[in-house]
Amino acid sequence: MYKVVVPGDLVSEEVARAGDGTYVDDGKVYAMKYGIVHDKGEIKVVALTGKYMPTNGDIVIGKIIEISFPFWIVDIASPYEARLHTSEFSRGTERRMDFGSMSAHLDLGDLIVAKVLNVDALMRVDLALMDEFRIGDQEGRLVEISHTKVPRVIGRSGSMIKMLKEKCNCFIFIAKNGRIWIKGREENINLALQAVLMIDNEAHTSGLTDRVEHFLDQSCKKKRMESK
């Protein structure tokens, strides 16, 4: 169960474990901000404001951070960790997976594409794997932006993402939690990354689509001239 705290709340008396989002006063650890307490290793308070909050049906890119049978624990760029049950690999079979074989399917650091199956009242987040779930063993690059900027990267009726794919000649997958997987030739990936970060930084401004298009056109023109 996650513990929500506000600034000044007592978090712990284990001063040696005080981490990000906390402060120590008179031998005790207190919350520095509004958020939830993470009590693994260091004691940290992770801010809730502006963070991705999972919702049933969201498609996310997650990273395996722990194996705790019968679950893989997954970082989904949220204050709340998610969990993926071993049954995701044994559906339709009578074979049950044991702890020793879990890392053969998904190991620490692996990146997956998953659907948020359920978020309960205690903010336990359950995931289900998508068909093309594994991306960590493919050539490509992961970039992370604010989840609130995702609609801007997609654009109205998908106009922005369509332009990015065509002009950068890349496969680009955008997840609801602000993680974006880009696959293609190295120089094309780099161009797409620059464009995505431009959108992230200037999402609040008008005329952004035209500026991004101009940037991409000029970059492509320069690249053609350099190759002659």
C-alpha positions as CSV (number, residue, x, y, z in Angstrom):
1,M,0.0,0.0,0.0
2,Y,1.3,3.5,-0.9
3,K,1.5,6.1,1.7
4,V,0.7,9.7,0.6
5,V,2.4,12.5,2.5
6,V,2.4,16.3,2.5
7,P,5.3,18.6,3.4
8,G,6.2,18.2,7.0
9,D,4.8,14.7,7.5
10,L,7.0,12.3,9.5
11,V,8.2,9.6,7.2
12,S,10.8,7.7,9.2
13,E,13.3,7.7,12.0
14,E,16.0,6.0,9.9
15,V,18.0,9.1,9.2
16,A,20.7,7.1,7.3
17,R,18.2,6.1,4.7
18,A,16.9,9.6,3.9
19,G,16.7,10.2,0.2
20,D,15.2,12.5,-2.4
21,G,12.1,14.5,-1.4
22,T,12.9,14.3,2.3
23,Y,14.7,16.3,4.9
24,V,16.1,15.5,8.4
25,D,15.2,17.4,11.5
26,D,16.0,16.5,15.1
27,G,16.9,12.9,14.2
28,K,13.8,12.2,12.1
29,V,13.0,12.1,8.4
30,Y,10.2,14.3,7.1
31,A,8.5,14.8,3.7
32,M,9.7,17.8,1.7
33,K,6.9,17.7,-0.9
34,Y,3.4,16.3,-1.6
35,G,3.9,12.7,-2.9
36,I,4.1,9.1,-2.1
37,V,6.8,7.3,0.0
38,H,9.1,4.8,-1.6
39,D,10.7,2.6,1.1
40,K,13.0,0.4,-0.9
41,G,16.7,1.1,-0.1
42,E,16.6,4.8,0.3
43,I,13.5,6.4,1.7
44,K,12.2,8.8,-1.0
45,V,9.1,10.9,-1.5
46,V,8.1,11.0,-5.2
47,A,6.1,14.0,-6.2
48,L,2.6,13.4,-7.5
49,T,2.1,16.7,-9.2
50,G,2.6,16.5,-12.9
51,K,3.4,12.8,-12.9
52,Y,1.7,10.2,-15.1
53,M,-1.2,8.6,-13.4
54,P,-2.1,5.2,-14.9
55,T,-5.7,4.6,-16.1
56,N,-7.3,1.4,-17.3
57,G,-6.6,0.8,-21.0
58,D,-3.5,3.0,-21.3
59,I,-0.7,1.6,-23.5
60,V,2.6,2.2,-21.8
61,I,6.3,1.5,-22.2
62,G,7.7,0.0,-19.0
63,K,11.0,-1.1,-17.6
64,I,11.5,-4.2,-15.6
65,I,13.1,-3.1,-12.3
66,E,12.5,-6.1,-10.0
67,I,11.6,-9.8,-10.1
68,S,9.4,-10.8,-7.2
69,F,7.6,-14.1,-7.9
70,P,5.0,-14.3,-9.3
71,F,5.4,-10.7,-10.6
72,W,7.8,-8.6,-12.6
73,I,7.8,-5.1,-11.0
74,V,7.7,-2.5,-13.8
75,D,8.7,1.2,-13.8
76,I,6.0,3.0,-15.9
77,A,7.3,6.6,-15.3
78,S,4.7,7.0,-12.6
79,P,4.9,7.4,-8.8
80,Y,3.2,4.0,-8.8
81,E,5.1,0.9,-9.8
82,A,3.2,-1.7,-11.9
83,R,3.2,-5.4,-11.8
84,L,3.1,-8.0,-14.5
85,H,2.0,-11.5,-13.6
86,T,3.8,-14.7,-14.8
87,S,0.4,-15.9,-16.2
88,E,1.0,-13.5,-19.1
89,F,3.5,-16.0,-20.4
90,S,1.5,-19.2,-19.6
91,R,-2.0,-18.3,-20.9
92,G,-3.5,-21.2,-22.7
93,T,-1.1,-23.7,-21.3
94,E,-1.0,-25.9,-18.2
95,R,2.7,-25.1,-17.6
96,R,3.4,-22.8,-14.6
97,M,6.5,-20.7,-14.4
98,D,8.8,-20.8,-11.4
99,F,11.0,-18.0,-10.1
100,G,14.1,-19.4,-11.6
101,S,12.8,-19.2,-15.1
102,M,11.3,-15.7,-14.9
103,S,14.5,-13.9,-16.0
104,A,14.7,-16.0,-19.2
105,H,11.4,-14.4,-20.3
106,L,12.0,-10.9,-19.0
107,D,15.1,-9.7,-17.1
108,L,16.0,-6.6,-15.2
109,G,16.3,-3.6,-17.5
110,D,14.1,-5.0,-20.3
111,L,11.7,-2.6,-21.9
112,I,8.2,-3.8,-22.7
113,V,5.0,-2.5,-24.2
114,A,2.0,-3.2,-22.0
115,K,-1.6,-2.3,-21.4
116,V,-2.8,-1.1,-18.0
117,L,-5.2,-3.9,-17.1
118,N,-6.4,-2.6,-13.8
119,V,-5.7,0.1,-11.2
120,D,-7.3,-0.7,-7.8
121,A,-8.2,1.5,-4.9
122,L,-4.8,1.0,-3.3
123,M,-3.1,2.1,-6.6
124,R,-1.9,-1.4,-7.4
125,V,-1.3,-1.4,-11.2
126,D,-1.7,-4.6,-13.1
127,L,-0.3,-4.9,-16.7
128,A,-1.0,-7.1,-19.7
129,L,1.5,-7.6,-22.4
130,M,0.8,-6.3,-25.9
131,D,1.4,-8.7,-28.9
132,E,4.7,-7.0,-29.8
133,F,5.7,-6.5,-26.3
134,R,9.5,-6.5,-26.2
135,I,11.4,-3.6,-27.5
136,G,14.6,-3.6,-25.5
137,D,16.4,-6.1,-27.8
138,Q,15.7,-4.1,-30.9
139,E,17.9,-1.4,-32.4
140,G,16.4,2.0,-31.4
141,R,16.3,4.7,-28.8
142,L,14.0,5.5,-26.0
143,V,13.2,9.1,-25.2
144,E,11.1,10.3,-22.3
145,I,9.0,13.5,-22.3
146,S,6.2,14.8,-20.0
147,H,3.1,12.7,-20.5
148,T,1.1,15.9,-20.8
149,K,3.0,16.6,-24.1
150,V,2.0,13.3,-25.8
151,P,-1.1,14.8,-27.5
152,R,1.2,17.5,-29.0
153,V,3.6,15.0,-30.4
154,I,0.7,13.1,-32.0
155,G,-0.9,16.3,-33.3
156,R,-4.5,16.9,-34.5
157,S,-5.8,13.8,-36.2
158,G,-2.3,12.4,-36.0
159,S,-0.8,15.1,-38.2
160,M,2.4,15.7,-36.2
161,I,3.4,12.1,-35.7
162,K,2.7,11.3,-39.4
163,M,5.0,14.2,-40.5
164,L,7.7,13.0,-38.1
165,K,7.6,9.4,-39.4
166,E,7.7,10.5,-43.0
167,K,10.4,13.2,-42.9
168,C,12.6,11.3,-40.4
169,N,12.0,7.9,-42.1
170,C,11.7,6.3,-38.7
171,F,9.4,3.9,-36.8
172,I,8.0,6.0,-33.9
173,F,5.9,4.5,-31.1
174,I,4.4,6.9,-28.5
175,A,3.1,5.5,-25.2
176,K,0.6,7.2,-22.9
177,N,3.2,7.6,-20.1
178,G,5.4,9.9,-22.2
179,R,7.9,7.3,-23.4
180,I,8.7,7.2,-27.1
181,W,10.5,4.4,-28.9
182,I,12.3,5.5,-32.1
183,K,13.7,2.9,-34.5
184,G,15.6,3.5,-37.8
185,R,19.0,4.5,-39.1
186,E,21.2,6.3,-36.6
187,E,21.1,9.7,-38.3
188,N,17.4,9.5,-38.8
189,I,16.9,8.6,-35.1
190,N,19.0,11.6,-34.1
191,L,16.8,13.9,-36.3
192,A,13.6,12.5,-34.8
193,L,14.9,12.9,-31.3
194,Q,15.7,16.6,-32.0
195,A,12.2,17.1,-33.3
196,V,10.5,15.4,-30.4
197,L,12.5,17.4,-27.9
198,M,11.7,20.6,-29.8
199,I,8.0,19.7,-29.5
200,D,8.4,18.9,-25.8
201,N,10.1,22.3,-25.1
202,E,7.7,24.4,-27.3
203,A,4.4,22.5,-26.8
204,H,2.8,25.6,-25.3
205,T,3.5,27.8,-28.3
206,S,1.4,28.4,-31.5
207,G,2.7,27.7,-35.0
208,L,4.7,24.7,-33.7
209,T,3.8,22.3,-36.5
210,D,5.1,24.8,-39.1
211,R,8.3,25.3,-37.2
212,V,8.9,21.6,-36.8
213,E,8.3,21.1,-40.5
214,H,10.7,23.9,-41.4
215,F,13.4,22.4,-39.0
216,L,13.0,19.0,-40.5
217,D,13.1,20.2,-44.1
218,Q,16.2,22.3,-43.5
219,S,17.9,19.4,-41.7
220,C,17.1,17.1,-44.6
221,K,18.3,19.6,-47.1
222,K,21.6,20.1,-45.3
223,K,22.1,16.4,-45.1
224,R,21.6,16.0,-48.8
225,M,24.1,18.8,-49.6
226,E,26.7,17.2,-47.3
227,S,26.3,13.8,-49.0
228,K,27.1,15.3,-52.4
